[in-house]
């Protein structure tokens, strides 16, 4: 690992003075220095030189000040440093090992800083109090490393950090199934980066979603994934082919003959996959073409001694698979959501934010339908901005989300939903949920009528906002009864309307004759998140239809309106301005939509 002094640290005086520290910094640092002096003696400590302090910046640590002193660990003298960052005394000091040194073991980061237990809070009015505990923890780490065990088993938990700590050959983006077994994989180099996929098909699909194309003549380079039984220890990380072969034979299982045959033909990238209770990890190794002992089978155990001595190059793998993107292996819902399909009818203000929430949550397939073009007056309350003005909302929104989440399948069409359904009845019936946010009574009733008479079992959500986005509704339905119209009269009056307005709330577009409903992005975002959350819960079978989500946000009196009495009563006299309820959606006796045959 390169030392701090070997790093380029030439900085101007103005750069060195570019520090923002608290007015408490000098007093607190004096308290730390006094603690060290009283504990170790005035002659035992010295200030860390300014040029050394500056070189820590190359590793992402903008320290301001530090002290260095020697410690005797049963005859082994190790220099330790106490380093204060810009946030001191509100954040704890960092403890590092003075370079050069030969200490190797767990919990030693780049720049030889010690990785001590996280989340340690310093009493900023007593900054020296925590230092004694930090130094005691540092002593345990260094003593363990010098004792020879190096905390070997502990290093399994941080092995990716150790792999990346030293110089690597490069960085690869991995889009690999983290739970899959050992297998041949597909490596694609586009001249800018290395990308790893489970197969050529997944690579082709991903590159297409990125706006590119995988040519038929691009076959990829040799690559193989080996699943290890355990994460390796830091002492097991391969430096040469011999180290790698020992690790694979020890932990890689018995099915390695295909890998051995591959390496006999050409150089290859080997991805080592492993897992612990916190999730999955990958590291990569670039391996040269290998030869085997005369008359021996093509197996890793029979690699020639000459080849065993060949060095291997480290490859750091940055994960881009859905399990990592949508929760860093900590979201148990990702696998289920990746299998779900949603059709979005409407890509306006509300629809665009809901679509973004669904995509960000990991819904695997989204279709967005809207025939309208984005105009400048839309962008203050829409996901899309000026760059998309003049384009079709559905297509531009889908393109943006697809480029953002390339492991999902997101497409948009500039088409009326009636036309799309007429051409794609099977696609509609295959959807897990249809969400409409068009907010147009005639079209919503038309959709309800279609679903009422459609032989498929399509679940639907009807979502809209009340005037000034003061309240939001989302109705979840599945099956013929109750239907959307059960909660309305035939002239669009909702039984559970939450707000009242003494005069029309729609405003005229200046000098145009059109109308619009005024509201801003802040109220809109909260409503969209609540509606998207309800949709996701439905997809995960945590909300049952029929159901009615109601949400209020803000005070209608600010716009000349008021809450309806039933909503005030339902809120129990509490803060009516910010309430959310999920109620059953009632079936209406004699409903003209679902209780009687069509005329």
BABAVEX-523546 format. One line per field, with one value per residue (C-alpha): residue number from 0; residue in one letter; x, y, z. Coordinates in pm, 1 decimal. Example, Ala and Ser with C-alpha at 12.3 -4.5 7.8 and 13.67 -1.06 7.14 Angstrom:
n c(0, 1)
res c(A, S)
east c(1230.0, 1367.0)
north c(-450.0, -106.0)
up c(780.0, 714.0)
This chain:
n c(0, 1, 2, 3, 4, 5, 6, 7, 8, 9, 10, 11, 12, 13, 14, 15, 16, 17, 18, 19, 20, 21, 22, 23, 24, 25, 26, 27, 28, 29, 30, 31, 32, 33, 34, 35, 36, 37, 38, 39, 40, 41, 42, 43, 44, 45, 46, 47, 48, 49, 50, 51, 52, 53, 54, 55, 56, 57, 58, 59, 60, 61, 62, 63, 64, 65, 66, 67, 68, 69, 70, 71, 72, 73, 74, 75, 76, 77, 78, 79, 80, 81, 82, 83, 84, 85, 86, 87, 88, 89, 90, 91, 92, 93, 94, 95, 96, 97, 98, 99, 100, 101, 102, 103, 104, 105, 106, 107, 108, 109, 110, 111, 112, 113, 114, 115, 116, 117, 118, 119, 120, 121, 122, 123, 124, 125, 126, 127, 128, 129, 130, 131, 132, 133, 134, 135, 136, 137, 138, 139, 140, 141, 142, 143, 144, 145, 146, 147, 148, 149, 150, 151, 152, 153, 154, 155, 156, 157, 158, 159, 160, 161, 162, 163, 164, 165, 166, 167, 168, 169, 170, 171, 172, 173, 174, 175, 176, 177, 178, 179, 180, 181, 182, 183, 184, 185, 186, 187, 188, 189, 190, 191, 192, 193, 194, 195, 196, 197, 198, 199, 200, 201, 202, 203, 204, 205, 206, 207, 208, 209, 210, 211, 212, 213, 214, 215, 216, 217, 218, 219, 220, 221, 222, 223, 224, 225, 226, 227, 228, 229, 230, 231, 232, 233, 234, 235, 236, 237, 238, 239, 240, 241, 242, 243, 244, 245, 246, 247, 248, 249, 250, 251, 252, 253, 254, 255, 256, 257, 258, 259, 260, 261, 262, 263, 264, 265, 266, 267, 268, 269, 270, 271, 272, 273, 274, 275, 276, 277, 278, 279, 280, 281, 282, 283, 284, 285, 286, 287, 288, 289, 290, 291, 292, 293, 294, 295, 296, 297, 298, 299, 300, 301, 302, 303, 304, 305, 306, 307, 308, 309, 310, 311, 312, 313, 314, 315, 316, 317, 318, 319, 320, 321, 322, 323, 324, 325, 326, 327, 328, 329, 330, 331, 332, 333, 334, 335, 336, 337, 338, 339, 340, 341, 342, 343, 344, 345, 346, 347, 348, 349, 350, 351, 352, 353, 354, 355, 356, 357, 358, 359, 360, 361, 362, 363, 364, 365, 366, 367, 368, 369, 370, 371, 372, 373, 374, 375, 376, 377, 378, 379, 380, 381, 382, 383, 384, 385, 386, 387, 388, 389, 390, 391, 392, 393, 394, 395, 396, 397, 398, 399, 400, 401, 402, 403, 404, 405, 406, 407, 408, 409, 410, 411, 412, 413, 414, 415, 416, 417, 418, 419, 420, 421, 422, 423, 424, 425, 426, 427, 428, 429, 430, 431, 432, 433, 434, 435, 436, 437, 438, 439, 440, 441, 442, 443, 444, 445, 446, 447, 448, 449, 450, 451, 452, 453, 454, 455, 456, 457, 458, 459, 460, 461, 462, 463, 464, 465, 466, 467, 468, 469, 470, 471, 472, 473, 474, 475, 476, 477, 478, 479, 480, 481, 482, 483, 484, 485, 486, 487, 488, 489, 490, 491, 492, 493, 494, 495, 496, 497, 498, 499, 500, 501, 502, 503, 504, 505, 506, 507, 508, 509, 510, 511, 512, 513, 514, 515, 516, 517, 518, 519, 520, 521, 522, 523, 524, 525, 526, 527, 528, 529, 530, 531, 532, 533, 534, 535, 536, 537, 538, 539, 540, 541, 542, 543, 544, 545, 546, 547, 548, 549, 550, 551, 552, 553, 554, 555, 556, 557, 558, 559, 560, 561, 562, 563, 564, 565, 566, 567, 568, 569, 570, 571, 572, 573, 574, 575, 576, 577, 578, 579, 580, 581, 582, 583, 584, 585, 586, 587, 588, 589, 590, 591, 592, 593, 594, 595, 596, 597, 598)
res c(X, X, X, X, X, X, X, X, X, X, X, X, X, X, X, X, X, X, X, X, X, X, X, X, X, X, X, X, X, X, X, X, X, X, X, X, X, X, X, X, X, X, X, X, X, X, X, X, X, X, X, X, X, X, X, X, X, X, X, X, X, X, X, X, X, X, X, X, X, X, X, X, X, X, X, X, X, X, X, X, X, X, X, X, X, X, X, X, X, X, X, X, X, X, X, X, X, X, X, X, X, X, X, X, X, X, X, X, X, X, X, X, X, X, X, X, X, X, X, X, X, X, X, X, X, X, X, X, X, X, X, X, X, X, X, X, X, X, X, X, X, X, X, X, X, X, X, X, X, X, X, X, X, X, X, X, X, X, X, X, X, X, X, X, X, X, X, X, X, X, X, X, X, X, X, X, X, X, X, X, X, X, X, X, X, X, X, X, X, X, X, X, X, X, X, X, X, X, X, X, X, X, X, X, X, X, X, X, X, X, X, X, X, X, X, X, X, X, X, X, X, X, X, X, X, X, X, X, X, X, X, X, X, X, X, X, X, X, X, X, X, X, X, X, X, X, X, X, X, X, X, X, X, X, X, X, X, X, X, X, X, X, X, X, X, X, X, X, X, X, X, X, X, X, X, X, X, X, X, X, X, X, X, X, X, X, X, X, X, X, X, X, X, X, X, X, X, X, X, X, X, X, X, X, X, X, X, X, X, X, X, X, X, X, X, X, X, X, X, X, X, X, X, X, X, X, X, X, X, X, X, X, X, X, X, X, X, X, X, X, X, X, X, X, X, X, X, X, X, X, X, X, X, X, X, X, X, X, X, X, X, X, X, X, X, X, X, X, X, X, X, X, X, X, X, X, X, X, X, X, X, X, X, X, X, X, X, X, X, X, X, X, X, X, X, X, X, X, X, X, X, X, X, X, X, X, X, X, X, X, X, X, X, X, X, X, X, X, X, X, X, X, X, X, X, X, X, X, X, X, X, X, X, X, X, X, X, X, X, X, X, X, X, X, X, X, X, X, X, X, X, X, X, X, X, X, X, X, X, X, X, X, X, X, X, X, X, X, X, X, X, X, X, X, X, X, X, X, X, X, X, X, X, X, X, X, X, X, X, X, X, X, X, X, X, X, X, X, X, X, X, X, X, X, X, X, X, X, X, X, X, X, X, X, X, X, X, X, X, X, X, X, X, X, X, X, X, X, X, X, X, X, X, X, X, X, X, X, X, X, X, X, X, X, X, X, X, X, X, X, X, X, X, X, X, X, X, X, X, X, X, X, X, X, X, X, X, X, X, X, X, X, X, X, X, X, X, X, X, X, X, X, X, X, X, X, X, X, X, X, X, X, X, X, X, X, X, X, X)
east c(0.0, 142.0, 251.6, 119.8, 451.8, 446.8, 123.5, 128.8, 61.8, 183.4, -72.5, -73.4, -90.8, -447.3, -541.8, -392.6, -583.0, -914.6, -1052.3, -1383.8, -1352.2, -1568.3, -1486.8, -1452.0, -1180.7, -872.4, -991.7, -1091.4, -763.7, -574.4, -767.0, -665.1, -301.7, -310.7, -458.2, -179.6, 90.3, -35.4, -75.5, 247.4, 477.1, 557.0, 862.3, 674.0, 441.9, 505.2, 282.7, 213.3, 379.7, 157.5, 257.8, 147.8, -181.0, -240.3, -175.4, -466.5, -689.8, -594.4, -774.8, -1081.6, -990.3, -955.6, -768.9, -658.6, -422.7, -265.1, -8.1, 222.1, 374.3, 532.9, 382.9, 560.7, 369.3, 581.0, 898.8, 744.3, 742.1, 454.8, 387.0, 26.2, -140.1, -436.0, -593.0, -855.8, -1091.9, -1278.9, -1586.0, -1395.3, -1499.5, -1846.3, -1699.8, -1441.5, -1068.0, -935.4, -654.3, -396.7, -69.0, 237.8, 393.6, 594.1, 493.7, 453.8, 127.2, -116.2, -455.3, -822.7, -968.7, -681.6, -809.3, -640.8, -395.0, -337.6, -634.0, -792.5, -1152.7, -1289.4, -1652.1, -1884.1, -2136.6, -1914.5, -2043.3, -1812.5, -1932.2, -1818.0, -1789.6, -1550.2, -1354.5, -1070.3, -1298.7, -1350.4, -984.6, -883.7, -1147.9, -1047.9, -681.2, -776.6, -968.5, -673.2, -443.1, -660.2, -654.0, -277.2, -191.5, -407.4, -239.1, 109.8, 19.8, 3.9, -364.7, -433.2, -796.1, -805.5, -1163.1, -1270.5, -1131.2, -1394.9, -1654.5, -1460.4, -1290.1, -1413.7, -1266.4, -932.8, -942.0, -995.8, -750.1, -445.9, -391.0, -628.8, -605.6, -936.4, -1303.7, -1581.8, -1956.1, -2129.0, -2488.6, -2477.1, -2731.5, -2582.5, -2749.8, -2642.4, -2387.3, -2053.9, -2094.0, -1960.2, -2050.4, -2029.3, -1769.8, -1819.0, -1567.8, -1702.3, -1376.0, -1475.1, -1552.4, -1568.4, -1917.9, -2008.4, -2339.9, -2486.9, -2510.6, -2503.1, -2881.4, -2883.2, -2589.9, -2771.8, -3086.5, -2897.8, -2693.2, -3007.5, -3171.6, -2860.6, -2916.5, -2647.3, -2631.5, -2441.5, -2320.8, -2339.7, -1960.7, -1907.2, -1873.5, -1732.6, -1420.1, -1370.1, -1510.1, -1617.3, -1787.7, -1692.3, -1903.7, -1694.3, -1827.4, -1715.5, -1575.3, -1194.8, -970.4, -732.1, -444.8, -619.9, -653.3, -465.4, -147.2, -54.7, -204.6, -93.1, -278.0, -587.6, -576.9, -547.3, -843.7, -1059.6, -973.8, -1035.6, -1364.1, -1482.1, -1659.8, -1597.3, -1730.3, -1422.8, -1328.0, -1501.9, -1297.9, -977.2, -1049.8, -1125.2, -793.1, -610.4, -737.0, -711.7, -667.3, -986.4, -1158.5, -1257.6, -1523.7, -1522.6, -1870.3, -1947.2, -2195.1, -2243.3, -2545.5, -2540.3, -2549.9, -2339.1, -2001.2, -1785.7, -1419.8, -1249.7, -917.5, -751.0, -578.3, -332.6, -365.0, -238.3, -55.3, -82.9, 161.7, 248.1, 3.1, -206.8, -580.4, -692.8, -762.1, -653.1, -456.9, -215.8, -115.5, 256.7, 488.8, 589.3, 230.9, 162.5, 418.2, 249.3, 88.7, -282.8, -435.8, -708.0, -1038.7, -1278.5, -1641.4, -1909.7, -2248.2, -2542.8, -2782.0, -3138.3, -3071.7, -2798.9, -2964.2, -3292.8, -3167.4, -2802.4, -2911.3, -3124.0, -3463.8, -3651.2, -3916.6, -3686.5, -3724.1, -4104.0, -4127.2, -3896.3, -4158.8, -4445.5, -4594.1, -4774.8, -4954.7, -4962.0, -5239.6, -5139.4, -4790.5, -4883.0, -4773.1, -4917.1, -4852.1, -4488.2, -4406.1, -4587.0, -4403.1, -4072.3, -4157.3, -4255.4, -3937.5, -3723.1, -3886.6, -3789.0, -4108.5, -3972.6, -4203.3, -4376.5, -4575.6, -4666.0, -4946.2, -5017.0, -5077.0, -4983.9, -4671.9, -4476.2, -4486.7, -4296.3, -4580.2, -4573.5, -4214.9, -4250.9, -4456.2, -4329.6, -4037.5, -3928.7, -3763.6, -3681.4, -3478.2, -3799.9, -4023.4, -4178.0, -4157.8, -4429.4, -4460.2, -4496.2, -4198.8, -3967.7, -4061.2, -4010.8, -3676.5, -3556.1, -3660.3, -3524.9, -3185.1, -3189.6, -3297.6, -3158.0, -3222.4, -3597.2, -3820.2, -3982.8, -4149.4, -4378.2, -4619.2, -4776.1, -5118.5, -5463.0, -5528.3, -5834.9, -5621.7, -5351.2, -5594.5, -5767.0, -5430.5, -5285.5, -5564.0, -5331.5, -5073.0, -5340.0, -5462.4, -5104.4, -5048.3, -5054.0, -5196.3, -5333.7, -5296.5, -5482.5, -5399.4, -5569.4, -5820.3, -6083.2, -6425.8, -6543.4, -6227.4, -6219.7, -6579.1, -6501.4, -6209.4, -6427.3, -6687.3, -6424.6, -6283.3, -6635.5, -6697.8, -6344.2, -6312.1, -5966.4, -5908.4, -5729.5, -5660.9, -5696.3, -5607.9, -5781.7, -5581.1, -5644.9, -5604.2, -5859.2, -5828.9, -5496.3, -5360.0, -5501.6, -5606.7, -5550.2, -5748.6, -5654.4, -5911.4, -5793.0, -6030.9, -6027.9, -6324.1, -6665.5, -6802.2, -6770.6, -6673.7, -6526.5, -6870.7, -7000.1, -6851.6, -6993.0, -7321.0, -7357.1, -7242.8, -6897.9, -6980.3, -6762.9, -6932.1, -6607.6, -6487.5, -6268.8, -6276.8, -6538.9, -6491.0, -6742.7, -6637.8, -6470.8, -6103.2, -5987.7, -5820.7, -5818.3, -5498.9, -5419.2, -5551.7, -5614.0, -5954.5, -5821.4, -5822.1, -5583.2, -5581.9, -5320.9, -5092.6, -4722.1, -4469.2, -4434.0, -4790.7, -4785.4, -4476.9, -4618.1, -4943.4, -4759.9, -4539.4, -4842.2, -5023.6, -4714.4, -4659.0, -5017.7, -4971.1, -4652.1, -4823.7, -5098.1, -4843.6, -4688.0, -5032.7, -5019.2, -5324.7, -5643.2, -5889.3, -6139.2, -5976.7, -5977.0, -5668.5, -5742.9, -5471.6, -5483.6, -5190.8, -5217.4, -5493.7, -5772.9, -5857.2, -5537.9, -5703.1, -6056.6, -6180.4, -6263.6, -6262.9, -6587.6, -6742.1, -6711.4, -6333.5, -6294.9, -6498.1, -6310.6, -5984.5, -6105.4, -6049.1, -5674.9, -5459.3, -5689.9, -5439.1, -5205.1, -5393.7, -5398.2, -5653.0, -5715.0, -6084.9, -6291.9, -6446.1, -6819.4, -7049.7, -7353.2, -7690.1, -7833.7, -7509.7, -7585.9, -7244.1, -7199.1, -7548.0, -7728.9, -7653.1, -7540.1, -7808.1)
north c(0.0, 341.2, 548.8, 891.0, 1051.5, 899.7, 1078.7, 1407.6, 1674.0, 1996.3, 2255.6, 2631.7, 2834.0, 2933.3, 2565.4, 2480.6, 2757.7, 2654.6, 2506.0, 2565.2, 2478.2, 2558.5, 2846.4, 2571.1, 2390.6, 2555.3, 2516.0, 2154.9, 2067.7, 2221.4, 1993.5, 1689.9, 1797.4, 1845.9, 1497.5, 1343.9, 1542.2, 1440.4, 1076.3, 1028.9, 1314.6, 1632.9, 1484.4, 1176.8, 1354.8, 1568.2, 1747.4, 1573.3, 1775.6, 1992.3, 1809.3, 1477.4, 1631.1, 1749.4, 1409.2, 1256.5, 1465.3, 1236.3, 960.8, 1172.2, 1282.1, 1660.6, 1658.7, 1986.4, 1889.4, 1585.6, 1442.2, 1144.6, 924.6, 581.8, 283.8, -33.1, -355.1, -620.8, -495.1, -388.1, -10.4, 132.4, 498.9, 609.8, 932.4, 1124.7, 1325.0, 1598.0, 1667.7, 1981.2, 1869.5, 1830.7, 1859.6, 1752.4, 1439.1, 1206.7, 1212.2, 945.8, 713.0, 611.9, 425.6, 628.9, 516.7, 327.4, 23.9, -350.7, -387.1, -606.2, -714.4, -641.5, -293.0, -108.3, 116.4, 299.8, 563.5, 332.8, 470.7, 236.6, 135.8, 154.2, 79.8, 321.8, 559.5, 684.0, 1019.6, 1270.2, 1506.9, 1817.0, 2017.6, 1748.2, 1649.8, 1471.9, 1233.4, 999.5, 990.7, 744.5, 494.8, 539.1, 475.7, 163.5, 33.4, 115.4, -79.0, -390.0, -364.7, -312.2, -572.7, -830.6, -759.3, -783.8, -1107.5, -1278.5, -1367.3, -1027.3, -1080.7, -1315.1, -1428.4, -1071.3, -967.2, -1181.6, -920.3, -640.1, -830.0, -612.3, -305.9, -486.3, -593.1, -234.1, -90.2, -183.3, -85.6, -258.2, -324.5, -154.6, -128.3, -339.2, -292.4, -613.6, -693.7, -1049.9, -1259.3, -1256.5, -1584.1, -1785.4, -2066.0, -2106.4, -2046.9, -1896.3, -1526.0, -1255.1, -976.6, -674.7, -390.9, -84.5, 104.8, 303.6, 40.4, -329.7, -470.5, -818.9, -992.8, -1336.4, -1399.0, -1230.4, -1183.8, -980.8, -774.3, -702.4, -597.0, -371.7, -201.0, -141.1, 27.0, 242.6, 372.3, 152.2, -167.5, -492.7, -582.6, -946.4, -945.5, -845.7, -1180.2, -1062.9, -1174.0, -1490.3, -1466.3, -1711.2, -1673.2, -1903.1, -1911.9, -1952.3, -2121.0, -1826.3, -1478.5, -1514.0, -1388.6, -1106.9, -1358.3, -1565.2, -1286.4, -1405.0, -1234.2, -1493.4, -1787.9, -2030.1, -1835.9, -1825.7, -2198.2, -2281.6, -2058.2, -2206.2, -2565.8, -2499.0, -2307.7, -2313.3, -2648.9, -2946.0, -2817.3, -2626.7, -2832.5, -2593.4, -2306.5, -2508.7, -2580.0, -2212.3, -2103.1, -2355.3, -2170.2, -1802.8, -1545.6, -1475.8, -1270.5, -1471.2, -1328.6, -1460.9, -1448.1, -1501.1, -1400.7, -1356.2, -1271.7, -911.2, -986.7, -1071.1, -960.3, -987.8, -938.3, -989.8, -1137.7, -1107.7, -1440.5, -1521.4, -1822.3, -2127.5, -2450.3, -2779.9, -3051.2, -3300.4, -3592.0, -3446.4, -3371.8, -3015.5, -2939.1, -2651.8, -2885.9, -2958.4, -2604.6, -2584.6, -2437.8, -2166.3, -2054.1, -2065.9, -1791.1, -1561.0, -1256.1, -1188.3, -842.0, -722.9, -602.8, -407.9, -483.3, -219.2, -385.7, -274.2, -567.6, -505.7, -648.6, -390.2, -95.5, -127.1, -187.7, -299.7, -659.8, -539.6, -513.1, -846.3, -712.9, -660.6, -1009.1, -991.0, -636.6, -720.1, -968.6, -716.9, -531.5, -195.8, 1.4, 376.6, 571.3, 935.9, 1087.6, 1429.8, 1583.5, 1318.0, 1027.6, 1120.4, 1126.0, 797.5, 635.2, 752.8, 609.7, 274.0, 257.7, 358.4, 84.8, -185.1, -260.0, -465.8, -370.8, -34.6, 82.3, 453.3, 582.6, 949.7, 1127.3, 1475.1, 1683.2, 1844.5, 2225.8, 2478.8, 2540.2, 2170.1, 2148.2, 2314.6, 2016.9, 1733.3, 1492.9, 1609.3, 1945.7, 2190.0, 1933.2, 1738.6, 2031.4, 1959.4, 1581.5, 1333.8, 1300.8, 922.4, 857.4, 1110.1, 997.0, 629.8, 705.4, 895.6, 619.0, 345.7, 514.9, 547.6, 188.1, -22.4, -358.5, -286.0, -270.8, 71.8, 188.1, 476.7, 533.7, 857.8, 704.8, 727.5, 440.8, 335.9, 283.5, 100.0, -140.3, -208.6, -324.5, -480.8, -659.8, -944.5, -700.6, -535.5, -867.3, -967.9, -652.9, -684.9, -334.1, -53.9, 296.0, 590.1, 947.8, 1129.4, 1296.8, 1313.9, 1189.6, 1076.6, 876.7, 725.0, 605.5, 472.1, 275.2, 151.6, 41.3, -144.2, -320.4, -406.8, -594.7, -720.8, -1096.8, -1059.3, -1013.5, -679.2, -481.9, -106.1, 205.3, 536.8, 828.4, 1203.6, 1526.4, 1763.6, 2139.4, 2302.6, 1948.3, 1991.1, 1625.3, 1307.9, 992.4, 648.7, 374.2, 13.0, -225.4, -583.4, -767.9, -650.8, -528.3, -277.9, -63.0, 284.7, 442.4, 298.7, 595.5, 863.1, 983.0, 986.0, 1350.1, 1292.8, 1393.5, 1186.7, 1075.4, 1108.9, 1440.4, 1589.5, 1962.4, 2223.4, 2529.5, 2814.8, 2905.2, 2731.8, 2656.9, 2608.4, 2914.3, 3042.3, 3022.8, 3388.1, 3498.6, 3138.9, 3025.0, 2700.9, 2617.1, 2459.0, 2354.2, 2553.3, 2365.5, 2326.8, 2047.1, 2031.8, 1916.8, 1696.4, 1496.4, 1381.5, 1267.5, 1081.7, 901.2, 788.5, 665.8, 483.6, 325.2, 196.6, 56.7, -122.0, -267.1, -395.5, -556.2, -724.3, -836.0, -616.1, -412.7, -580.6, -435.3, -277.9, 3.9, 384.2, 585.2, 939.2, 1190.7, 1556.3, 1796.8, 2164.9, 2400.9, 2465.1, 2791.0, 2936.4, 2908.0, 2998.4, 2644.5, 2428.6, 2065.4, 1874.6, 1783.0, 1407.3, 1436.4, 1644.0, 1388.8, 1093.8, 1255.7, 1255.2, 1626.0, 1585.4, 1763.2, 1747.5, 1926.6, 1626.4, 1299.1, 972.0, 690.0, 365.1, 280.7, 11.0, 116.0, 52.0, -119.7, 89.1, -77.7, -20.9, 115.7, 198.6, 66.3, -266.6, -358.9, -338.6, -467.7, -207.8, -39.6)
up c(0.0, -90.4, 205.7, 286.3, 205.8, -141.9, -224.0, -410.4, -150.7, -308.6, -208.7, -206.8, 112.9, 27.5, -12.1, 323.4, 493.0, 334.5, 652.2, 820.8, 1186.3, 1484.2, 1715.9, 1976.1, 1779.4, 1933.2, 2289.4, 2231.8, 2058.0, 2350.5, 2585.0, 2375.4, 2372.6, 2748.8, 2792.2, 2582.4, 2761.6, 3104.7, 2999.6, 2803.6, 2897.9, 2714.3, 2543.6, 2419.4, 2178.3, 1873.6, 1626.3, 1297.1, 1021.6, 803.3, 484.4, 637.7, 751.1, 394.7, 237.4, 427.1, 202.5, -85.6, 103.0, 176.2, 528.7, 567.8, 897.9, 1049.5, 1328.3, 1491.2, 1732.9, 1704.7, 1973.9, 2007.1, 2189.3, 2298.6, 2228.2, 2402.5, 2238.9, 1908.2, 1882.8, 1679.3, 1616.9, 1669.0, 1564.1, 1704.7, 1423.2, 1444.9, 1157.3, 1059.9, 1257.1, 1583.8, 1868.7, 1748.9, 1593.1, 1753.7, 1681.7, 1444.9, 1543.9, 1284.1, 1260.4, 1166.6, 839.7, 740.9, 947.8, 919.9, 1109.5, 913.5, 1036.9, 1069.5, 1105.2, 937.4, 658.3, 375.8, 498.3, 798.2, 988.3, 1240.6, 1187.5, 1539.7, 1638.7, 1453.6, 1603.3, 1887.5, 2005.9, 2170.3, 2442.1, 2259.5, 2579.0, 2717.3, 2405.4, 2582.1, 2772.2, 2474.9, 2374.1, 2644.7, 2526.7, 2163.0, 2243.8, 2440.7, 2139.0, 1915.7, 2145.6, 2106.7, 1726.6, 1699.5, 1961.3, 1784.1, 1452.9, 1604.0, 1782.1, 1445.4, 1418.0, 1262.3, 1349.9, 1050.0, 1089.8, 1158.5, 821.3, 646.7, 742.9, 573.6, 294.8, 8.9, 180.4, 217.2, -147.2, -261.1, -6.2, -210.2, -571.5, -812.0, -1184.6, -1249.6, -1166.0, -1315.2, -1293.5, -1195.5, -1291.4, -1164.2, -976.9, -625.9, -530.3, -836.0, -826.7, -1004.8, -1378.0, -1697.6, -1719.3, -1985.8, -1976.5, -2201.6, -2246.5, -2426.0, -2424.1, -2116.5, -1856.8, -1782.3, -1732.5, -1608.2, -1680.2, -1620.7, -1995.8, -2333.5, -2333.6, -2013.6, -2143.9, -2469.0, -2283.6, -2041.1, -2312.1, -2517.1, -2217.4, -2188.3, -2539.3, -2695.9, -2895.4, -2853.3, -3200.9, -3317.5, -3356.6, -2991.9, -2816.6, -2486.1, -2308.2, -2106.3, -1754.8, -1487.1, -1148.5, -861.7, -550.0, -235.4, 74.7, 291.3, 239.8, 231.4, 508.3, 430.7, 444.8, 175.4, -78.7, -386.9, -497.4, -757.8, -943.1, -673.4, -402.9, -623.5, -697.0, -326.8, -242.7, -518.9, -432.8, -64.0, -91.8, -451.7, -447.0, -671.7, -1005.7, -1125.7, -1431.0, -1671.6, -1526.2, -1558.7, -1926.7, -1986.8, -1836.8, -2053.5, -2362.4, -2273.6, -2003.9, -1811.7, -1546.3, -1241.7, -1011.3, -656.1, -500.2, -133.7, 135.1, 506.9, 719.9, 591.0, 219.9, -84.2, -209.6, -523.5, -600.2, -935.8, -1043.8, -1383.2, -1455.0, -1737.9, -1964.8, -1776.4, -1859.6, -1674.8, -1581.0, -1854.1, -1883.3, -1597.4, -1628.2, -1690.0, -1326.5, -1105.4, -882.9, -1170.3, -1271.1, -1340.6, -1078.1, -1322.2, -1366.6, -993.9, -950.5, -1201.9, -1038.8, -1067.8, -1099.8, -865.3, -1003.8, -785.3, -863.9, -818.4, -792.2, -1005.3, -958.0, -829.1, -481.7, -434.5, -609.4, -423.0, -70.0, -48.4, 14.5, 305.2, 133.6, 139.4, -101.1, -400.5, -549.3, -533.7, -671.8, -962.5, -1082.8, -1069.1, -1364.7, -1341.9, -1613.1, -1547.0, -1720.6, -1705.6, -1688.7, -1555.6, -1228.8, -995.6, -1231.5, -1290.5, -920.2, -857.2, -1148.8, -1007.4, -664.2, -814.2, -1020.9, -721.6, -513.9, -761.1, -955.6, -1244.7, -1531.9, -1580.7, -1882.0, -1899.1, -2123.0, -2197.4, -2530.8, -2409.0, -2473.1, -2189.4, -2186.5, -1981.1, -1736.3, -1640.7, -1520.7, -1178.2, -1060.6, -1278.4, -1266.8, -1611.8, -1670.4, -1945.4, -2137.9, -2207.6, -2309.8, -2647.8, -2608.2, -2518.1, -2141.6, -2137.7, -2363.0, -2195.1, -1844.6, -1930.3, -2095.2, -1790.8, -1549.3, -1776.4, -1797.2, -1418.8, -1346.2, -1629.0, -1465.8, -1480.1, -1790.2, -1830.9, -2151.6, -2241.3, -2526.7, -2644.5, -2680.0, -2524.8, -2288.0, -2486.0, -2796.9, -2604.0, -2440.1, -2770.8, -2905.9, -2587.4, -2400.5, -2306.1, -2169.2, -1955.7, -1820.4, -1739.0, -1532.7, -1154.7, -1119.1, -1336.0, -1189.0, -1338.1, -1239.5, -1527.7, -1294.4, -1568.2, -1463.1, -1805.3, -1875.2, -1528.3, -1555.1, -1902.5, -1758.3, -1471.3, -1725.8, -1928.7, -1621.7, -1511.1, -1833.3, -1897.1, -1841.9, -1685.7, -1311.2, -1332.2, -1014.7, -1052.2, -855.0, -925.1, -780.6, -787.7, -590.3, -445.6, -523.0, -436.0, -366.0, -17.1, -15.0, -212.6, -282.3, -410.0, -455.9, -482.8, -658.6, -779.4, -923.9, -1041.8, -707.0, -558.2, -852.1, -885.4, -921.3, -592.2, -406.6, -639.7, -773.4, -1150.6, -1169.2, -1017.6, -659.2, -425.0, -104.0, 87.2, -47.0, 222.9, 149.7, 60.1, -159.7, -182.5, -536.1, -831.5, -773.5, -1131.0, -1278.9, -1632.5, -1830.7, -1915.5, -2253.9, -2357.3, -2234.9, -2083.4, -1712.8, -1463.4, -1098.4, -900.1, -660.5, -599.0, -586.5, -206.8, -138.6, -447.1, -346.8, -14.4, -174.5, -451.2, -198.1, 5.1, -306.3, -434.7, -93.2, -93.7, -444.7, -338.5, -32.4, -258.9, -491.1, -188.5, -63.4, 244.4, 146.8, 32.3, -216.7, -204.6, -9.2, -6.7, 86.4, 206.5, 288.3, 384.9, 378.9, 462.8, 562.2, 308.8, 486.2, 339.8, -2.6, 102.9, 168.5, 470.4, 578.7, 560.6, 894.9, 836.0, 785.8, 1101.1, 1296.1, 1144.4, 1252.7, 1612.1, 1655.4, 1599.7, 1343.3, 1044.8, 826.6, 814.4, 836.2, 645.9, 660.8, 476.4, 478.8, 307.5, -23.6, 16.4, -227.0, -312.3, -337.7, -681.0, -824.5, -1188.5, -1291.3, -1113.9, -987.3, -1319.6, -1669.8, -1925.1, -2130.5)
